[in-house]
Amino acid sequence: MRIENHPILEFRKGKKVTFTFNGAAVEGNEGEPVAAALHAAGVRVLSHSRNYRRPRGFWCAIGNCSSCNMRVNGVPNVRTCVEPLLEGMIVETQQGRGEIGGAAGG
């Protein structure tokens, strides 16, 4: 699920790194957006809408919406579509608005 060749854009692949998503080991390319690495690994649901709990996926890919908000290394509300992937990151889905300190908000 990655674009390998494009007639206009050039994609530079970073080295393969391992990170965790909800406790499971996942591989991605260093420097690519966290959401892109998750999408390439088959993860389609990144969050749920606050009011109706409908699934949200990789949407705008430029950091303008909140569909990809996740907890990264304990920090809530990280827009994973613009957050570069690094070795050993801990990525978790969050419920509601998220709170600092590990508790899920609502």
MOPAC internal coordinates of N, CA, C and O (Angstrom, degrees):
PM7 1SCF
backbone

  N    0.0000 0     0.00 0     0.00 0    0    0    0
  C    1.4590 1     0.00 0     0.00 0    1    0    0
  C    1.5270 1   112.00 1     0.00 0    2    1    0
  O    1.2310 1   120.22 1  -148.33 1    3    2    1
  N    1.3153 1   117.18 1    31.67 1    3    2    1
  C    1.4622 1   121.13 1   175.79 1    5    3    2
  C    1.5238 1   108.82 1  -116.93 1    6    5    3
  O    1.2310 1   120.78 1   -35.65 1    7    6    5
  N    1.3086 1   116.12 1   144.35 1    7    6    5
  C    1.4553 1   120.57 1   172.78 1    9    7    6
  C    1.5257 1   106.24 1   -78.81 1   10    9    7
  O    1.2310 1   120.51 1   -59.48 1   11   10    9
  N    1.3078 1   116.62 1   120.52 1   11   10    9
  C    1.4567 1   121.44 1  -178.74 1   13   11   10
  C    1.5287 1   111.79 1   -94.73 1   14   13   11
  O    1.2310 1   120.82 1   140.79 1   15   14   13
  N    1.3265 1   116.04 1   -39.21 1   15   14   13
  C    1.4602 1   121.14 1  -179.24 1   17   15   14
  C    1.5187 1   109.50 1  -130.67 1   18   17   15
  O    1.2310 1   120.75 1   -40.08 1   19   18   17
  N    1.3302 1   116.17 1   139.92 1   19   18   17
  C    1.4621 1   121.65 1   179.83 1   21   19   18
  C    1.5200 1   107.18 1  -141.51 1   22   21   19
  O    1.2310 1   119.32 1   -38.31 1   23   22   21
  N    1.3286 1   118.91 1   141.69 1   23   22   21
  C    1.4641 1   120.17 1  -176.08 1   25   23   22
  C    1.5280 1   113.96 1   -68.67 1   26   25   23
  O    1.2310 1   119.53 1   160.19 1   27   26   25
  N    1.3308 1   118.50 1   -19.81 1   27   26   25
  C    1.4646 1   121.20 1  -176.20 1   29   27   26
  C    1.5297 1   112.07 1  -119.85 1   30   29   27
  O    1.2310 1   120.44 1   133.71 1   31   30   29
  N    1.3139 1   116.77 1   -46.29 1   31   30   29
  C    1.4601 1   121.33 1  -175.62 1   33   31   30
  C    1.5157 1   112.23 1   -85.59 1   34   33   31
  O    1.2310 1   121.02 1   -31.27 1   35   34   33
  N    1.3174 1   115.65 1   148.73 1   35   34   33
  C    1.4559 1   121.20 1   175.50 1   37   35   34
  C    1.5228 1   108.21 1  -111.39 1   38   37   35
  O    1.2310 1   120.53 1   -50.17 1   39   38   37
  N    1.3284 1   116.59 1   129.83 1   39   38   37
  C    1.4511 1   121.49 1   179.66 1   41   39   38
  C    1.5135 1   108.90 1  -107.48 1   42   41   39
  O    1.2310 1   120.73 1   -58.46 1   43   42   41
  N    1.3183 1   116.21 1   121.54 1   43   42   41
  C    1.4580 1   120.97 1   176.76 1   45   43   42
  C    1.5162 1   107.98 1  -100.97 1   46   45   43
  O    1.2310 1   120.81 1   -60.82 1   47   46   45
  N    1.3031 1   116.05 1   119.18 1   47   46   45
  C    1.4504 1   120.88 1  -179.47 1   49   47   46
  C    1.5175 1   110.20 1   -84.56 1   50   49   47
  O    1.2310 1   121.27 1   -48.54 1   51   50   49
  N    1.3211 1   115.18 1   131.46 1   51   50   49
  C    1.4498 1   120.10 1   171.96 1   53   51   50
  C    1.5212 1   108.87 1   -83.49 1   54   53   51
  O    1.2310 1   120.95 1    -5.40 1   55   54   53
  N    1.3208 1   115.78 1   174.60 1   55   54   53
  C    1.4683 1   118.93 1   178.69 1   57   55   54
  C    1.5176 1   109.69 1   -68.62 1   58   57   55
  O    1.2310 1   120.62 1   -25.25 1   59   58   57
  N    1.3253 1   116.43 1   154.75 1   59   58   57
  C    1.4658 1   121.77 1   177.56 1   61   59   58
  C    1.5196 1   109.07 1   -66.57 1   62   61   59
  O    1.2310 1   120.77 1   -48.56 1   63   62   61
  N    1.3240 1   116.13 1   131.44 1   63   62   61
  C    1.4570 1   121.85 1   176.63 1   65   63   62
  C    1.5240 1   108.90 1  -129.87 1   66   65   63
  O    1.2310 1   121.02 1   -19.64 1   67   66   65
  N    1.3100 1   115.66 1   160.36 1   67   66   65
  C    1.4609 1   121.61 1   177.55 1   69   67   66
  C    1.5197 1   108.67 1  -113.30 1   70   69   67
  O    1.2310 1   120.99 1   -42.66 1   71   70   69
  N    1.3351 1   115.72 1   137.34 1   71   70   69
  C    1.4579 1   122.19 1   175.49 1   73   71   70
  C    1.5184 1   107.27 1  -138.62 1   74   73   71
  O    1.2310 1   119.92 1    -8.54 1   75   74   73
  N    1.3166 1   117.76 1   171.46 1   75   74   73
  C    1.4647 1   119.29 1   177.95 1   77   75   74
  C    1.5196 1   109.96 1  -112.50 1   78   77   75
  O    1.2310 1   121.85 1   -38.99 1   79   78   77
  N    1.3145 1   114.06 1   141.01 1   79   78   77
  C    1.4591 1   121.97 1   174.97 1   81   79   78
  C    1.5181 1   107.23 1  -125.46 1   82   81   79
  O    1.2310 1   121.05 1   -66.34 1   83   82   81
  N    1.3098 1   115.60 1   113.66 1   83   82   81
  C    1.4725 1   122.08 1  -177.59 1   85   83   82
  C    1.5290 1   111.14 1    50.14 1   86   85   83
  O    1.2310 1   121.06 1  -139.59 1   87   86   85
  N    1.3302 1   115.58 1    40.41 1   87   86   85
  C    1.4571 1   121.62 1   175.43 1   89   87   86
  C    1.5133 1   116.06 1    89.01 1   90   89   87
  O    1.2310 1   119.72 1   172.35 1   91   90   89
  N    1.3236 1   118.15 1    -7.65 1   91   90   89
  C    1.4690 1   121.18 1  -179.38 1   93   91   90
  C    1.5260 1   109.99 1  -103.24 1   94   93   91
  O    1.2310 1   120.47 1   -37.81 1   95   94   93
  N    1.3262 1   116.70 1   142.19 1   95   94   93
  C    1.4616 1   121.10 1   178.01 1   97   95   94
  C    1.5230 1   110.48 1   -73.72 1   98   97   95
  O    1.2310 1   120.84 1   -45.47 1   99   98   97
  N    1.3296 1   116.00 1   134.53 1   99   98   97
  C    1.4664 1   123.10 1   179.95 1  101   99   98
  C    1.5189 1   107.41 1  -135.46 1  102  101   99
  O    1.2310 1   120.21 1   -32.99 1  103  102  101
  N    1.3310 1   117.20 1   147.01 1  103  102  101
  C    1.4532 1   121.84 1   176.23 1  105  103  102
  C    1.5184 1   110.64 1  -105.87 1  106  105  103
  O    1.2310 1   121.33 1   -31.97 1  107  106  105
  N    1.3159 1   115.06 1   148.03 1  107  106  105
  C    1.4516 1   121.54 1   175.10 1  109  107  106
  C    1.5121 1   108.92 1  -154.01 1  110  109  107
  O    1.2310 1   120.76 1     2.46 1  111  110  109
  N    1.3137 1   116.16 1  -177.54 1  111  110  109
  C    1.4607 1   121.63 1   178.06 1  113  111  110
  C    1.5236 1   108.99 1  -100.49 1  114  113  111
  O    1.2310 1   120.77 1   -53.43 1  115  114  113
  N    1.3126 1   116.14 1   126.57 1  115  114  113
  C    1.4562 1   120.99 1  -179.42 1  117  115  114
  C    1.5268 1   110.30 1   -53.26 1  118  117  115
  O    1.2310 1   120.79 1   -46.36 1  119  118  117
  N    1.3236 1   116.09 1   133.64 1  119  118  117
  C    1.4497 1   121.53 1   177.53 1  121  119  118
  C    1.5136 1   115.44 1    91.98 1  122  121  119
  O    1.2310 1   119.87 1   160.17 1  123  122  121
  N    1.3298 1   117.85 1   -19.83 1  123  122  121
  C    1.4650 1   118.63 1   177.64 1  125  123  122
  C    1.5314 1   107.97 1   -74.06 1  126  125  123
  O    1.2310 1   119.42 1   -22.19 1  127  126  125
  N    1.3285 1   118.70 1   157.81 1  127  126  125
  C    1.4571 1   119.17 1   177.28 1  129  127  126
  C    1.5343 1   111.03 1   -60.34 1  130  129  127
  O    1.2310 1   121.14 1   -37.87 1  131  130  129
  N    1.3165 1   115.43 1   142.13 1  131  130  129
  C    1.4677 1   121.02 1   179.20 1  133  131  130
  C    1.5281 1   109.79 1   -54.72 1  134  133  131
  O    1.2310 1   119.93 1   135.88 1  135  134  133
  N    1.3342 1   117.73 1   -44.12 1  135  134  133
  C    1.4629 1   121.03 1  -178.91 1  137  135  134
  C    1.5277 1   111.56 1   -62.15 1  138  137  135
  O    1.2310 1   119.74 1   144.92 1  139  138  137
  N    1.3300 1   118.11 1   -35.08 1  139  138  137
  C    1.4661 1   121.02 1   178.37 1  141  139  138
  C    1.5213 1   110.47 1   -67.48 1  142  141  139
  O    1.2310 1   120.31 1   139.52 1  143  142  141
  N    1.3257 1   117.01 1   -40.48 1  143  142  141
  C    1.4678 1   120.64 1   177.96 1  145  143  142
  C    1.5268 1   110.12 1   -64.46 1  146  145  143
  O    1.2310 1   120.31 1   138.66 1  147  146  145
  N    1.3259 1   117.01 1   -41.34 1  147  146  145
  C    1.4638 1   120.16 1   177.97 1  149  147  146
  C    1.5246 1   110.79 1   -65.24 1  150  149  147
  O    1.2310 1   120.44 1   137.61 1  151  150  149
  N    1.3175 1   116.76 1   -42.39 1  151  150  149
  C    1.4666 1   120.87 1   179.36 1  153  151  150
  C    1.5260 1   110.41 1   -61.17 1  154  153  151
  O    1.2310 1   120.84 1   135.86 1  155  154  153
  N    1.3421 1   116.00 1   -44.14 1  155  154  153
  C    1.4651 1   120.24 1   179.01 1  157  155  154
  C    1.5196 1   111.42 1   -63.67 1  158  157  155
  O    1.2310 1   120.33 1   153.02 1  159  158  157
  N    1.3334 1   116.98 1   -26.98 1  159  158  157
  C    1.4697 1   121.99 1   179.01 1  161  159  158
  C    1.5316 1   112.33 1   -86.76 1  162  161  159
  O    1.2310 1   120.43 1  -176.76 1  163  162  161
  N    1.3362 1   116.79 1     3.24 1  163  162  161
  C    1.4605 1   120.11 1   176.82 1  165  163  162
  C    1.5094 1   115.70 1    95.62 1  166  165  163
  O    1.2310 1   119.80 1  -177.49 1  167  166  165
  N    1.3262 1   118.00 1     2.51 1  167  166  165
  C    1.4707 1   121.05 1   178.88 1  169  167  166
  C    1.5189 1   108.30 1   -82.27 1  170  169  167
  O    1.2310 1   120.24 1   -62.17 1  171  170  169
  N    1.3158 1   117.14 1   117.83 1  171  170  169
  C    1.4616 1   121.39 1  -177.82 1  173  171  170
  C    1.5323 1   113.12 1  -106.69 1  174  173  171
  O    1.2310 1   119.66 1   156.48 1  175  174  173
  N    1.3154 1   118.25 1   -23.52 1  175  174  173
  C    1.4666 1   121.60 1  -179.73 1  177  175  174
  C    1.5219 1   108.24 1  -106.14 1  178  177  175
  O    1.2310 1   121.01 1   -62.51 1  179  178  177
  N    1.3403 1   115.68 1   117.49 1  179  178  177
  C    1.4537 1   121.18 1  -179.30 1  181  179  178
  C    1.5240 1   112.20 1  -102.46 1  182  181  179
  O    1.2310 1   120.20 1   152.66 1  183  182  181
  N    1.3202 1   117.21 1   -27.34 1  183  182  181
  C    1.4605 1   121.47 1   179.58 1  185  183  182
  C    1.5281 1   108.68 1  -159.07 1  186  185  183
  O    1.2310 1   121.04 1     3.31 1  187  186  185
  N    1.3184 1   115.61 1  -176.69 1  187  186  185
  C    1.4608 1   122.29 1   176.38 1  189  187  186
  C    1.5179 1   108.81 1  -132.83 1  190  189  187
  O    1.2310 1   120.53 1   -32.14 1  191  190  189
  N    1.3248 1   116.60 1   147.86 1  191  190  189
  C    1.4624 1   119.57 1   178.92 1  193  191  190
  C    1.5193 1   109.36 1   -62.43 1  194  193  191
  O    1.2310 1   121.10 1   -33.44 1  195  194  193
  N    1.3070 1   115.50 1   146.56 1  195  194  193
  C    1.4709 1   120.38 1  -175.67 1  197  195  194
  C    1.5198 1   113.12 1   -67.40 1  198  197  195
  O    1.2310 1   120.07 1   139.70 1  199  198  197
  N    1.3250 1   117.46 1   -40.30 1  199  198  197
  C    1.4644 1   119.60 1  -175.27 1  201  199  198
  C    1.5154 1   113.99 1   -82.60 1  202  201  199
  O    1.2310 1   120.04 1   132.99 1  203  202  201
  N    1.3223 1   117.52 1   -47.01 1  203  202  201
  C    1.4638 1   120.96 1  -172.62 1  205  203  202
  C    1.5231 1   114.25 1  -108.84 1  206  205  203
  O    1.2310 1   120.62 1   179.18 1  207  206  205
  N    1.3485 1   116.42 1    -0.82 1  207  206  205
  C    1.4663 1   121.96 1   177.74 1  209  207  206
  C    1.5377 1   112.75 1    60.95 1  210  209  207
  O    1.2310 1   120.23 1  -152.52 1  211  210  209
  N    1.3200 1   117.17 1    27.48 1  211  210  209
  C    1.4633 1   121.14 1   177.21 1  213  211  210
  C    1.5284 1   109.61 1   -76.90 1  214  213  211
  O    1.2310 1   120.08 1   -35.84 1  215  214  213
  N    1.3349 1   117.44 1   144.16 1  215  214  213
  C    1.4626 1   119.88 1  -178.52 1  217  215  214
  C    1.5317 1   112.22 1   -66.36 1  218  217  215
  O    1.2310 1   121.58 1   -37.25 1  219  218  217
  N    1.3213 1   114.58 1   142.75 1  219  218  217
  C    1.4666 1   122.14 1   176.79 1  221  219  218
  C    1.5225 1   108.29 1  -123.98 1  222  221  219
  O    1.2310 1   120.90 1   -39.55 1  223  222  221
  N    1.3207 1   115.88 1   140.45 1  223  222  221
  C    1.4545 1   120.64 1  -178.80 1  225  223  222
  C    1.5141 1   111.67 1  -122.22 1  226  225  223
  O    1.2310 1   121.23 1    19.89 1  227  226  225
  N    1.3095 1   115.26 1  -160.11 1  227  226  225
  C    1.4556 1   123.87 1   179.82 1  229  227  226
  C    1.5251 1   106.49 1   -70.20 1  230  229  227
  O    1.2310 1   119.42 1   -72.31 1  231  230  229
  N    1.3237 1   118.71 1   107.69 1  231  230  229
  C    1.4558 1   121.16 1  -169.95 1  233  231  230
  C    1.5239 1   112.88 1  -111.23 1  234  233  231
  O    1.2310 1   119.23 1    99.79 1  235  234  233
  N    1.3307 1   119.07 1   -80.21 1  235  234  233
  C    1.4702 1   120.12 1  -171.55 1  237  235  234
  C    1.5260 1   112.87 1   -82.58 1  238  237  235
  O    1.2310 1   120.00 1   147.97 1  239  238  237
  N    1.3116 1   117.61 1   -32.03 1  239  238  237
  C    1.4705 1   123.90 1   179.36 1  241  239  238
  C    1.5236 1   114.04 1    63.06 1  242  241  239
  O    1.2310 1   120.00 1  -161.64 1  243  242  241
  N    1.3414 1   117.60 1    18.36 1  243  242  241
  C    1.4669 1   120.82 1   176.69 1  245  243  242
  C    1.5241 1   112.65 1  -133.55 1  246  245  243
  O    1.2310 1   120.17 1  -169.89 1  247  246  245
  N    1.3237 1   117.28 1    10.11 1  247  246  245
  C    1.4605 1   120.73 1   175.55 1  249  247  246
  C    1.5144 1   116.20 1    82.76 1  250  249  247
  O    1.2310 1   119.79 1  -166.53 1  251  250  249
  N    1.3370 1   118.01 1    13.47 1  251  250  249
  C    1.4579 1   119.89 1  -178.19 1  253  251  250
  C    1.5214 1   114.89 1   -92.59 1  254  253  251
  O    1.2310 1   119.79 1   155.37 1  255  254  253
  N    1.3173 1   118.01 1   -24.63 1  255  254  253
  C    1.4661 1   119.32 1  -179.90 1  257  255  254
  C    1.5327 1   108.29 1  -105.79 1  258  257  255
  O    1.2310 1   120.09 1     4.04 1  259  258  257
  N    1.2953 1   117.44 1  -175.96 1  259  258  257
  C    1.4691 1   120.49 1   179.73 1  261  259  258
  C    1.5244 1   111.65 1  -117.83 1  262  261  259
  O    1.2310 1   120.20 1  -163.28 1  263  262  261
  N    1.3183 1   117.22 1    16.72 1  263  262  261
  C    1.4641 1   120.60 1  -177.16 1  265  263  262
  C    1.5184 1   113.60 1   -65.25 1  266  265  263
  O    1.2310 1   119.96 1   157.56 1  267  266  265
  N    1.3150 1   117.69 1   -22.44 1  267  266  265
  C    1.4630 1   120.63 1  -176.68 1  269  267  266
  C    1.5256 1   112.82 1  -107.68 1  270  269  267
  O    1.2310 1   119.88 1  -168.16 1  271  270  269
  N    1.3292 1   117.84 1    11.84 1  271  270  269
  C    1.4630 1   119.87 1  -179.61 1  273  271  270
  C    1.5175 1   110.75 1   -60.07 1  274  273  271
  O    1.2310 1   121.06 1   -52.63 1  275  274  273
  N    1.3336 1   115.58 1   127.37 1  275  274  273
  C    1.4583 1   122.05 1   179.18 1  277  275  274
  C    1.5224 1   108.45 1  -144.37 1  278  277  275
  O    1.2310 1   121.05 1   -11.56 1  279  278  277
  N    1.3194 1   115.61 1   168.44 1  279  278  277
  C    1.4606 1   121.79 1   174.48 1  281  279  278
  C    1.5309 1   106.87 1   -90.19 1  282  281  279
  O    1.2310 1   120.73 1   -56.15 1  283  282  281
  N    1.3376 1   116.21 1   123.85 1  283  282  281
  C    1.4608 1   121.32 1   179.56 1  285  283  282
  C    1.5279 1   108.27 1  -123.66 1  286  285  283
  O    1.2310 1   121.16 1   -59.40 1  287  286  285
  N    1.3237 1   115.38 1   120.60 1  287  286  285
  C    1.4660 1   121.69 1  -177.56 1  289  287  286
  C    1.5241 1   111.80 1    51.97 1  290  289  287
  O    1.2310 1   120.90 1  -141.73 1  291  290  289
  N    1.3450 1   115.89 1    38.27 1  291  290  289
  C    1.4589 1   121.68 1   177.42 1  293  291  290
  C    1.5130 1   115.38 1    85.78 1  294  293  291
  O    1.2310 1   119.65 1   176.02 1  295  294  293
  N    1.3167 1   118.28 1    -3.98 1  295  294  293
  C    1.4672 1   122.43 1  -179.39 1  297  295  294
  C    1.5282 1   108.92 1   -97.72 1  298  297  295
  O    1.2310 1   119.98 1   -59.73 1  299  298  297
  N    1.3450 1   117.65 1   120.27 1  299  298  297
  C    1.4657 1   119.72 1  -179.44 1  301  299  298
  C    1.5250 1   112.47 1   -77.76 1  302  301  299
  O    1.2310 1   121.26 1   -16.04 1  303  302  301
  N    1.3245 1   115.20 1   163.96 1  303  302  301
  C    1.4611 1   124.15 1   172.73 1  305  303  302
  C    1.5219 1   114.37 1    61.57 1  306  305  303
  O    1.2310 1   120.55 1  -145.07 1  307  306  305
  N    1.3234 1   116.55 1    34.93 1  307  306  305
  C    1.4599 1   120.77 1   175.28 1  309  307  306
  C    1.5251 1   107.89 1   -83.34 1  310  309  307
  O    1.2310 1   120.58 1   -52.40 1  311  310  309
  N    1.3052 1   116.49 1   127.60 1  311  310  309
  C    1.4750 1   121.01 1   178.08 1  313  311  310
  C    1.5175 1   107.62 1   -80.10 1  314  313  311
  O    1.2310 1   121.59 1   -82.10 1  315  314  313
  N    1.3214 1   114.55 1    97.90 1  315  314  313
  C    1.4616 1   120.38 1  -171.69 1  317  315  314
  C    1.5267 1   113.62 1   -69.81 1  318  317  315
  O    1.2310 1   119.84 1   167.11 1  319  318  317
  N    1.3222 1   117.91 1   -12.89 1  319  318  317
  C    1.4683 1   119.54 1   178.61 1  321  319  318
  C    1.5242 1   111.66 1   -73.29 1  322  321  319
  O    1.2310 1   119.83 1   164.12 1  323  322  321
  N    1.3241 1   117.94 1   -15.88 1  323  322  321
  C    1.4641 1   121.19 1   178.97 1  325  323  322
  C    1.5252 1   112.05 1  -124.45 1  326  325  323
  O    1.2310 1   119.76 1  -176.58 1  327  326  325
  N    1.3221 1   118.06 1     3.42 1  327  326  325
  C    1.4665 1   122.18 1   179.17 1  329  327  326
  C    1.5249 1   109.72 1   -88.93 1  330  329  327
  O    1.2310 1   119.77 1   -61.33 1  331  330  329
  N    1.3486 1   118.04 1   118.67 1  331  330  329
  C    1.4592 1   120.02 1  -178.78 1  333  331  330
  C    1.5271 1   112.09 1   -68.19 1  334  333  331
  O    1.2310 1   120.96 1   -41.34 1  335  334  333
  N    1.3055 1   115.77 1   138.66 1  335  334  333
  C    1.4638 1   122.45 1   179.69 1  337  335  334
  C    1.5171 1   110.53 1   -75.81 1  338  337  335
  O    1.2310 1   121.19 1   -44.13 1  339  338  337
  N    1.3387 1   115.32 1   135.87 1  339  338  337
  C    1.4578 1   122.62 1   176.50 1  341  339  338
  C    1.5216 1   109.65 1  -130.18 1  342  341  339
  O    1.2310 1   120.97 1   -26.45 1  343  342  341
  N    1.3037 1   115.76 1   153.55 1  343  342  341
  C    1.4605 1   122.05 1   177.12 1  345  343  342
  C    1.5281 1   110.30 1   -54.66 1  346  345  343
  O    1.2310 1   120.86 1   -47.10 1  347  346  345
  N    1.3406 1   115.96 1   132.90 1  347  346  345
  C    1.4550 1   121.70 1   173.28 1  349  347  346
  C    1.5201 1   116.27 1    80.53 1  350  349  347
  O    1.2310 1   119.26 1  -175.62 1  351  350  349
  N    1.3247 1   119.02 1     4.38 1  351  350  349
  C    1.4701 1   120.25 1   178.58 1  353  351  350
  C    1.5198 1   110.35 1   -57.31 1  354  353  351
  O    1.2310 1   121.12 1   -31.71 1  355  354  353
  N    1.3197 1   115.46 1   148.29 1  355  354  353
  C    1.4602 1   121.64 1   174.50 1  357  355  354
  C    1.5218 1   106.62 1  -113.20 1  358  357  355
  O    1.2310 1   120.84 1   -68.48 1  359  358  357
  N    1.3173 1   116.00 1   111.52 1  359  358  357
  C    1.4603 1   122.76 1  -176.26 1  361  359  358
  C    1.5175 1   108.14 1  -113.89 1  362  361  359
  O    1.2310 1   120.86 1   -49.42 1  363  362  361
  N    1.3345 1   115.96 1   130.58 1  363  362  361
  C    1.4648 1   121.13 1  -178.49 1  365  363  362
  C    1.5213 1   110.12 1  -136.90 1  366  365  363
  O    1.2310 1   120.98 1   -35.38 1  367  366  365
  N    1.3201 1   115.74 1   144.62 1  367  366  365
  C    1.4578 1   118.39 1   171.62 1  369  367  366
  C    1.5222 1   106.76 1   -69.10 1  370  369  367
  O    1.2310 1   120.87 1   -26.83 1  371  370  369
  N    1.3150 1   115.94 1   153.17 1  371  370  369
  C    1.4603 1   119.82 1   178.34 1  373  371  370
  C    1.5127 1   109.14 1  -125.56 1  374  373  371
  O    1.2310 1   121.44 1   -27.73 1  375  374  373
  N    1.3018 1   114.86 1   152.27 1  375  374  373
  C    1.4538 1   121.26 1   177.17 1  377  375  374
  C    1.5230 1   108.97 1  -101.35 1  378  377  375
  O    1.2310 1   120.26 1   -43.43 1  379  378  377
  N    1.3017 1   117.11 1   136.57 1  379  378  377
  C    1.4654 1   120.76 1   177.23 1  381  379  378
  C    1.5125 1   112.62 1    64.88 1  382  381  379
  O    1.2310 1   120.85 1    36.27 1  383  382  381
  N    1.3237 1   115.98 1  -143.73 1  383  382  381
  C    1.4573 1   121.42 1  -175.49 1  385  383  382
  C    1.5174 1   113.53 1   -81.35 1  386  385  383
  O    1.2310 1   119.98 1   162.94 1  387  386  385
  N    1.3197 1   117.64 1   -17.06 1  387  386  385
  C    1.4598 1   120.73 1  -177.87 1  389  387  386
  C    1.5158 1   110.61 1    78.53 1  390  389  387
  O    1.2310 1   120.80 1   -31.71 1  391  390  389
  N    1.3021 1   116.08 1   148.29 1  391  390  389
  C    1.4588 1   121.21 1   178.06 1  393  391  390
  C    1.5155 1   108.74 1  -136.56 1  394  393  391
  O    1.2310 1   120.32 1   -33.91 1  395  394  393
  N    1.3057 1   116.98 1   146.09 1  395  394  393
  C    1.4537 1   121.10 1   175.67 1  397  395  394
  C    1.5149 1   108.55 1   -69.16 1  398  397  395
  O    1.2310 1   120.29 1   -40.02 1  399  398  397
  N    1.3234 1   117.06 1   139.98 1  399  398  397
  C    1.4505 1   121.42 1   178.74 1  401  399  398
  C    1.4948 1   113.16 1   104.67 1  402  401  399
  O    1.2310 1   119.05 1  -176.02 1  403  402  401
  N    1.3252 1   119.41 1     3.98 1  403  402  401
  C    1.4508 1   122.12 1   172.15 1  405  403  402
  C    1.5098 1   115.75 1    97.33 1  406  405  403
  O    1.2310 1   118.77 1   166.53 1  407  406  405
  N    1.3399 1   119.95 1   -13.47 1  407  406  405
  C    1.4674 1   120.55 1   179.03 1  409  407  406
  C    1.5175 1   109.16 1   -82.69 1  410  409  407
  O    1.2310 1   120.64 1   -38.85 1  411  410  409
  N    1.3035 1   116.38 1   141.15 1  411  410  409
  C    1.4655 1   120.87 1   177.69 1  413  411  410
  C    1.5173 1   108.80 1   -82.34 1  414  413  411
  O    1.2310 1   121.22 1   -44.17 1  415  414  413
  N    1.3102 1   115.28 1   135.83 1  415  414  413
  C    1.4673 1   119.95 1   179.58 1  417  415  414
  C    1.5008 1   111.29 1   -92.88 1  418  417  415
  O    1.2310 1   121.00 1    -7.57 1  419  418  417
  N    1.2976 1   115.69 1   172.43 1  419  418  417
  C    1.4510 1   117.48 1  -178.67 1  421  419  418
  C    1.3991 1   112.46 1  -145.22 1  422  421  419
  O    1.2310 1   120.10 1   180.00 1  423  422  421

